[in-house]
Structure formats: C-alpha cells, structure tokens
Amino acid sequence: MIAMARTEAGTSMRRVGLPDTSLEFTVPDSLVAHEPPEARGLARDDVRLLVSDLASTTVQHARVRDLPDYLRARDVLVVNASATINAALDACRPGHAGLPDELIALHLSTPVLHGNDGTDWVIELRRLTQTGSKPLLDARAGERIRLRGGAHALLVAPFGARPPNGKVRLWTARLECPGGVLAYAANHGSPIRYGYVTERWPLADYQTIFATEPGSAEMPSAGRPFTSALVARLEAMGVAIAPLVLHTGVASLESGETPYPERYRVPETTADAVNHARARGGRVIAVGTTVVRALETVAAADGTVRPRAGWTDLVITPDRGVRAVDGLLTGFHEPRASHLAMLEAIAGREHLTLAYSSALRAGYLWHEFGDAHLILAPH
C-alpha cells in the first residue's frame, strides 16, 4: 500500500524546497531490476508499460513496443540526446590521523564552468561496502585523492551550501588527468552502478539509441526501451522525434533532497517542433524527467518554448505545475524521490497514488533497467 507522508524540505544551491508531502511506499527486492532486460531474455522495447490515462483516471498494462497505440499523428516525443560517460573511477584516499590508505570510488557528476574537459568538476566520493557503496561524508578540503595512471583529484570546496552537520556529499574538485577528464574516464572508468546492480555491465548497456553527446554521469534511462524499429513505427504514423540535451549529474540524492543544477541545451529545431505541435493540436510528450526539466526551464507562461542553453536549477513541484508538457514517459521512482513531485505536478496526487499502487501489485520493476510509466494528460 502507498501512504502520503510528510518529508523534510531538500536543499540545493538555492535551497529550493520540495513540497511537504510525497508518496511513501516500500519497493521489495523482488521488484528491483538487477540487470538489463536483455539479460532477462527481453528486447529493450519488451519491458512493461503502465499507462496512466488522466482523462479517464484509469491505468492500463502494456509493453513499450505498444507505445504507438497510445500516441497519434502530430504528437511530438522530446528525447534526451545526452550520452552516458564512464563516471565511476577507482580511487585511493591517503590515510590520515593514523588511518591507513582507503580504496574508494570517485563519481564524476558535472564539469564546473569550463566545459567537459575542464579541470574543475563536481564529484562524489563513495566508500566501498560488501553490497556496493555509500556516500563518504568525512572528507576535508585540501585532500588529494589518487586515481589510476598518475591522475589525482584535489578537493577544493563543498559544492553548494555546507550542511549544518558538516558532512559533505558533493565536492568541487580539481582533476589532473592525462589527456583530459573525459578521455581519462573513457579509458579508466566504468558506468556508475549501485548495490542493486550486482554485476558489471558495459557502457553500451547504459546508452539509449538517442545518445549522441557524452556528458551524463548516469543514464537518462527513460529513453532506454526505445529501439530503431519502434522509432520507425512512430515516425511512420506521424509522431515527431525531437532531441534536446540535459547532462545528468549523480542521482544518489538523499531522501527529500532536491536535484542539483544541470547543463542543458534546447536547440531551435526542437523548440520549433514543440511549438508547431502545440499549434496543430498535438501533444508534447517528454521522454524522461530530464526532458521535462529542460523544456520547462525554457517555457513561457503560455507553454511556448524558446531555444536556449545553460544551467537549470528548476525543480518542478505541484504548486509550480507544468506549462509545455502534456505527457511523460519515465521509469518508476524511489519513495520520497524529488522526481515524484514532478510526476505529481503532471498526474496529480490521487492518480499518482493509484498508479504506483497498481505498479506494486502488478509486479512492475524499478530502477534504470526496469519498466516504464506513460502519463498522458487530458488534451
């Protein structure tokens, strides 16, 4: 069962708070996708699809390959063309205060101001455990973290406001990597994975067919179920596919914590496609919460969007609502996750509770290798 529970407001650079209520539920391990669907004998577009029809306030059960049945000519699917990078690096934290050296993981999140191959990056340090890793929160400015191949990372300052307890999760660090950070990560890194993914999978398993521009620390996973055949069917029936870029940072946020700023680019062709679809009575369907964040960042009050690039710290809440988006294809999100506030802004609290209760009863799978959820607003 799903209950509504009060949660603490999150903190970002601007201390944008989440709404004070969110879904609270438990995802049993049996509903966690521990490996790609291909390892379970499924094609990418054969994962399950829960369809939320907000006009009829009902849910339907399908497969992602059935997506054309729920769309129509003049709709536009907006996809994220950001490609996942090998953002997890093996690292060593030199001993201090009489402690020995410690093998840890360093997760790249996003470059700071200077572009992908700049030396200053936002990073997360993670302590290795028998079941994966967990945030390392007792690091200090000035520490030099050793990396393979003679590279290293110097911790410069906490990223954003320092928590009152002094435990810092994200750091601005100066990286010295032979050949540049992205080239180094491509050669020495691996995709970020958490404890629920029990085996290592190649970077190709963390890419979508839309990926063209490397930069995401973690996969924009809503686009993963798409195949070339599915895209061809959609285009043949008159559904447009329009790309934008939003490079995701690390997703290991604490409960109730708001997303950090992320880099985005909405090109003129995509802005035109969105505005043209709206003018012709079509729907704008975002493939992923990253796409919603980017589109809503550049949306006017009347829902028209303009081309723009930069950083966005927008957090979509029910109070703020959405302006440009008529639907969303996404995965299933953790309880108290900030993404649930965005889903509530689109679907409403009552329907979101209905949908997640149905997904739990029907055995849908969670996380990046799991199943999908299509939300269609009345239009």
C-alpha positions as CSV (number, residue, x, y, z in Angstrom):
1,M,0.0,0.0,0.0
2,I,1.0,3.6,-0.6
3,A,0.5,6.3,2.0
4,M,1.1,10.0,1.9
5,A,3.8,11.2,4.3
6,R,5.4,14.5,5.3
7,T,9.0,14.9,4.3
8,E,11.8,17.3,5.1
9,A,12.4,20.0,2.5
10,G,15.5,19.4,0.4
11,T,18.5,21.7,-0.1
12,S,20.2,22.8,-3.4
13,M,22.4,25.7,-4.3
14,R,19.4,27.9,-4.0
15,R,17.7,26.0,-1.2
16,V,14.7,25.3,-3.4
17,G,12.3,23.2,-1.2
18,L,10.3,20.2,-2.3
19,P,6.6,20.1,-1.4
20,D,5.9,18.9,2.1
21,T,4.2,15.7,1.0
22,S,5.3,12.9,-1.1
23,L,4.5,9.2,-1.8
24,E,5.8,6.8,0.8
25,F,6.0,3.1,0.0
26,T,8.4,0.2,0.1
27,V,9.8,-1.5,-3.0
28,P,10.5,-5.1,-2.3
29,D,13.8,-6.6,-3.7
30,S,11.7,-8.8,-6.0
31,L,10.6,-5.6,-7.9
32,V,14.2,-4.3,-8.3
33,A,15.7,-4.7,-11.8
34,H,19.2,-6.0,-11.0
35,E,20.3,-6.4,-14.6
36,P,19.4,-5.1,-18.1
37,P,16.2,-6.7,-19.7
38,E,18.4,-8.3,-22.3
39,A,19.9,-10.4,-19.6
40,R,16.3,-11.5,-18.7
41,G,15.7,-12.6,-22.3
42,L,13.7,-9.4,-23.3
43,A,14.2,-6.9,-26.1
44,R,14.6,-3.3,-24.9
45,D,11.1,-2.4,-26.0
46,D,9.6,-5.5,-24.5
47,V,9.7,-4.1,-20.9
48,R,6.3,-3.4,-19.4
49,L,4.5,-0.1,-19.7
50,L,2.0,1.2,-17.2
51,V,-0.2,3.7,-19.0
52,S,-1.9,6.5,-16.9
53,D,-4.8,8.0,-18.8
54,L,-5.6,11.1,-16.8
55,A,-8.8,11.8,-18.9
56,S,-10.4,8.6,-17.7
57,T,-8.4,8.4,-14.4
58,T,-7.5,4.7,-15.3
59,V,-4.4,2.7,-15.7
60,Q,-3.7,0.2,-18.4
61,H,-1.0,-2.5,-18.8
62,A,1.1,-2.8,-21.9
63,R,4.6,-3.1,-23.3
64,V,6.8,-0.3,-24.5
65,R,6.5,-1.7,-28.0
66,D,2.8,-0.8,-27.8
67,L,3.6,2.9,-27.4
68,P,2.2,3.7,-30.9
69,D,-1.2,2.6,-29.7
70,Y,-1.3,5.5,-27.2
71,L,0.1,8.3,-29.4
72,R,-1.2,9.9,-32.5
73,A,-0.1,11.9,-35.5
74,R,1.0,15.5,-34.7
75,D,2.3,14.4,-31.3
76,V,6.0,15.1,-30.6
77,L,8.2,13.0,-28.5
78,V,11.1,15.0,-27.0
79,V,14.1,12.9,-26.1
80,N,17.4,13.4,-24.3
81,A,20.4,13.0,-26.6
82,S,22.9,13.1,-23.8
83,A,25.2,10.0,-23.7
84,T,26.3,8.3,-20.5
85,I,30.0,8.5,-19.6
86,N,32.2,6.2,-17.6
87,A,31.8,8.3,-14.5
88,A,32.9,5.8,-11.8
89,L,36.6,5.9,-11.1
90,D,38.7,3.7,-8.8
91,A,40.4,5.9,-6.3
92,C,42.6,5.9,-3.2
93,R,42.2,8.2,-0.2
94,P,45.5,8.6,1.6
95,G,45.5,7.7,5.2
96,H,45.3,10.5,7.8
97,A,45.2,10.7,11.6
98,G,46.9,7.4,11.8
99,L,44.5,5.6,9.5
100,P,45.7,3.5,6.5
101,D,45.0,4.4,2.9
102,E,41.5,3.5,1.8
103,L,40.3,2.3,-1.6
104,I,37.2,4.3,-2.6
105,A,35.1,5.2,-5.6
106,L,35.1,8.7,-7.1
107,H,32.0,9.6,-9.2
108,L,32.1,12.4,-11.7
109,S,29.0,14.5,-11.7
110,T,29.4,17.5,-13.9
111,P,32.1,19.9,-15.0
112,V,32.2,23.4,-13.5
113,L,32.0,26.3,-16.0
114,H,34.9,25.2,-18.2
115,G,33.2,22.6,-20.3
116,N,33.6,18.8,-20.4
117,D,37.4,18.7,-20.4
118,G,37.9,21.5,-17.8
119,T,39.8,20.5,-14.7
120,D,37.2,21.5,-12.1
121,W,34.4,19.0,-11.6
122,V,31.6,18.3,-9.2
123,I,32.3,14.9,-7.8
124,E,31.0,12.5,-5.2
125,L,33.3,10.3,-3.0
126,R,31.8,6.9,-2.1
127,R,33.0,4.4,0.5
128,L,33.1,0.8,-0.7
129,T,31.0,-1.8,1.1
130,Q,30.2,-5.5,0.6
131,T,26.9,-4.6,-1.1
132,G,28.1,-1.7,-3.2
133,S,29.0,1.8,-2.0
134,K,27.7,4.6,0.2
135,P,28.5,8.3,0.4
136,L,31.8,9.2,2.0
137,L,30.9,12.2,4.1
138,D,34.0,13.0,6.3
139,A,36.4,14.3,3.6
140,R,38.0,17.7,4.0
141,A,39.1,20.5,1.7
142,G,42.7,20.1,0.6
143,E,42.7,16.3,0.4
144,R,44.3,14.9,-2.6
145,I,42.6,11.7,-3.9
146,R,44.8,9.4,-6.0
147,L,43.5,7.9,-9.2
148,R,44.9,5.3,-11.6
149,G,47.5,6.2,-14.1
150,G,49.1,9.0,-12.2
151,A,45.9,11.1,-12.1
152,H,44.5,12.8,-9.0
153,A,41.7,15.0,-7.6
154,L,42.2,17.8,-5.2
155,L,39.1,18.6,-3.1
156,V,38.6,22.4,-3.3
157,A,35.4,23.2,-1.6
158,P,31.9,21.7,-0.8
159,F,29.5,22.1,-3.7
160,G,26.7,24.3,-2.6
161,A,25.9,25.2,1.0
162,R,27.7,23.2,3.6
163,P,25.3,21.1,5.6
164,P,24.9,22.1,9.3
165,N,26.4,18.7,10.4
166,G,29.5,19.3,8.3
167,K,29.0,16.1,6.3
168,V,29.6,16.9,2.6
169,R,28.4,14.7,-0.1
170,L,29.3,16.6,-3.3
171,W,32.7,18.4,-3.7
172,T,34.2,20.8,-6.3
173,A,37.5,19.1,-7.2
174,R,40.4,20.0,-9.4
175,L,41.2,17.0,-11.5
176,E,44.6,16.3,-13.1
177,C,44.0,13.6,-15.7
178,P,46.4,12.8,-18.6
179,G,44.6,13.6,-21.8
180,G,41.6,15.4,-20.2
181,V,38.9,14.2,-17.9
182,L,36.6,12.6,-20.4
183,A,39.3,10.8,-22.2
184,Y,40.7,9.6,-18.9
185,A,37.3,8.4,-17.8
186,A,36.7,6.6,-21.1
187,N,40.0,4.7,-20.6
188,H,39.9,4.1,-16.8
189,G,36.3,4.4,-15.7
190,S,33.2,2.4,-15.7
191,P,29.4,3.3,-15.6
192,I,28.1,4.3,-12.2
193,R,26.2,1.4,-10.6
194,Y,24.7,1.0,-7.1
195,G,24.3,-2.0,-4.9
196,Y,21.1,-3.3,-6.5
197,V,23.0,-3.9,-9.8
198,T,25.1,-6.9,-8.7
199,E,27.2,-7.3,-11.9
200,R,29.2,-5.0,-14.0
201,W,27.7,-4.2,-17.4
202,P,29.4,-2.5,-20.3
203,L,28.8,1.2,-21.1
204,A,26.7,0.2,-24.2
205,D,24.1,-1.1,-21.8
206,Y,23.8,2.3,-20.3
207,Q,23.2,4.1,-23.6
208,T,20.0,5.0,-25.3
209,I,19.6,4.9,-29.1
210,F,19.3,8.7,-28.9
211,A,22.7,9.3,-27.3
212,T,25.0,11.5,-29.3
213,E,26.7,13.9,-26.9
214,P,28.7,12.4,-24.0
215,G,28.1,14.2,-20.6
216,S,25.7,12.4,-18.3
217,A,27.1,10.8,-15.2
218,E,24.1,8.5,-15.1
219,M,21.9,7.2,-17.9
220,P,18.9,9.2,-19.0
221,S,17.1,5.9,-18.6
222,A,13.6,6.8,-19.9
223,G,14.9,6.5,-23.4
224,R,16.5,3.1,-22.9
225,P,13.5,1.0,-24.0
226,F,13.4,2.6,-27.5
227,T,14.6,0.6,-30.5
228,S,15.2,1.7,-34.1
229,A,12.1,-0.3,-35.1
230,L,9.9,1.4,-32.6
231,V,11.1,4.8,-33.6
232,A,10.4,4.0,-37.3
233,R,6.9,2.9,-36.4
234,L,6.3,6.2,-34.5
235,E,7.6,8.3,-37.3
236,A,5.6,6.4,-39.9
237,M,2.4,7.3,-38.1
238,G,3.3,11.0,-37.9
239,V,4.9,11.3,-34.5
240,A,7.9,13.6,-34.5
241,I,11.0,12.8,-32.5
242,A,12.8,16.0,-31.3
243,P,16.1,15.9,-29.3
244,L,17.5,18.2,-26.6
245,V,20.4,17.7,-24.3
246,L,20.4,17.7,-20.5
247,H,23.5,16.2,-18.9
248,T,22.6,14.4,-15.7
249,G,24.6,14.6,-12.6
250,V,24.9,11.9,-9.9
251,A,21.4,10.6,-8.9
252,S,22.3,9.3,-5.4
253,L,20.4,12.1,-3.7
254,E,19.4,11.7,-0.1
255,S,15.7,11.3,0.8
256,G,13.9,14.6,0.1
257,E,17.0,16.3,-1.4
258,T,16.3,18.5,-4.5
259,P,18.2,17.9,-7.8
260,Y,21.4,19.9,-8.3
261,P,21.8,22.3,-11.2
262,E,22.4,20.5,-14.6
263,R,23.6,21.7,-18.0
264,Y,21.0,21.7,-20.8
265,R,20.6,22.8,-24.4
266,V,17.2,23.1,-26.3
267,P,18.0,23.6,-30.0
268,E,16.0,25.8,-32.2
269,T,14.7,22.9,-34.3
270,T,13.3,21.2,-31.1
271,A,11.7,24.4,-29.9
272,D,10.1,24.8,-33.3
273,A,8.9,21.2,-33.2
274,V,7.3,21.7,-29.8
275,N,5.6,25.0,-30.7
276,H,4.4,23.6,-34.0
277,A,2.9,20.5,-32.4
278,R,1.1,22.6,-29.8
279,A,-0.3,25.0,-32.5
280,R,-1.6,22.0,-34.5
281,G,-3.3,20.3,-31.6
282,G,-0.6,17.7,-31.0
283,R,0.7,16.7,-27.6
284,V,4.2,17.2,-26.2
285,I,5.4,14.0,-24.6
286,A,8.7,14.2,-22.6
287,V,10.8,11.1,-22.6
288,G,12.2,11.4,-19.1
289,T,12.2,13.8,-16.2
290,T,15.4,15.3,-17.6
291,V,13.4,16.5,-20.7
292,V,10.7,17.9,-18.5
293,R,13.3,19.9,-16.6
294,A,14.9,21.3,-19.7
295,L,11.6,22.2,-21.5
296,E,10.0,23.8,-18.5
297,T,13.1,25.8,-18.0
298,V,12.6,27.5,-21.4
299,A,8.8,27.6,-21.4
300,A,6.8,30.8,-21.3
301,A,3.6,31.0,-19.3
302,D,1.5,30.0,-22.3
303,G,3.6,26.9,-22.9
304,T,5.6,28.1,-25.9
305,V,9.3,27.3,-25.6
306,R,12.4,29.1,-26.9
307,P,15.9,27.7,-27.8
308,R,18.4,28.3,-25.0
309,A,21.4,26.7,-23.3
310,G,22.9,27.0,-19.9
311,W,22.4,25.6,-16.4
312,T,19.0,24.9,-14.8
313,D,18.2,24.6,-11.2
314,L,14.4,24.4,-11.8
315,V,12.5,22.0,-9.5
316,I,9.1,21.0,-10.8
317,T,6.5,20.9,-8.0
318,P,2.7,20.6,-7.9
319,D,2.5,24.2,-6.9
320,R,4.6,25.3,-9.9
321,G,3.0,22.8,-12.4
322,V,4.0,22.3,-16.0
323,R,3.4,24.5,-19.0
324,A,4.9,22.9,-22.1
325,V,4.5,19.2,-21.4
326,D,1.3,17.1,-22.0
327,G,2.7,13.8,-21.0
328,L,5.7,11.9,-19.7
329,L,7.4,8.6,-20.3
330,T,9.5,7.7,-17.3
331,G,10.6,4.9,-15.1
332,F,9.4,4.1,-11.5
333,H,11.0,6.3,-8.8
334,E,12.0,5.7,-5.3
335,P,9.7,6.8,-2.4
336,R,10.3,10.4,-1.4
337,A,12.3,11.0,-4.5
338,S,12.3,14.5,-5.9
339,H,11.0,13.2,-9.2
340,L,7.8,12.2,-7.6
341,A,7.0,15.9,-7.1
342,M,7.3,16.4,-10.8
343,L,5.1,13.4,-11.5
344,E,2.5,14.8,-9.1
345,A,2.6,18.1,-10.9
346,I,1.6,16.3,-14.1
347,A,-0.7,13.5,-12.8
348,G,-2.0,14.8,-9.5
349,R,-1.5,13.1,-6.2
350,E,-4.6,10.9,-6.3
351,H,-3.8,9.4,-9.7
352,L,-0.1,9.0,-8.9
353,T,-1.1,7.0,-5.8
354,L,-3.4,4.9,-7.9
355,A,-0.7,4.3,-10.5
356,Y,2.0,3.3,-8.0
357,S,-0.3,1.1,-6.1
358,S,-1.2,-0.7,-9.3
359,A,2.5,-1.0,-10.3
360,L,3.4,-2.6,-7.0
361,R,0.5,-5.0,-7.1
362,A,1.3,-6.0,-10.7
363,G,5.0,-6.5,-10.2
364,Y,6.5,-3.7,-12.3
365,L,10.3,-3.4,-11.9
366,W,12.1,-0.3,-10.6
367,H,15.4,1.5,-11.5
368,E,17.2,2.1,-14.7
369,F,16.9,-1.4,-16.1
370,G,13.2,-1.7,-15.1
371,D,9.8,-1.0,-16.6
372,A,8.2,2.2,-17.8
373,H,5.3,4.5,-16.9
374,L,3.5,6.7,-19.5
375,I,1.4,9.6,-18.2
376,L,-1.0,11.3,-20.6
377,A,-2.8,14.4,-19.5
378,P,-6.2,15.3,-20.9
379,H,-6.0,17.1,-24.3
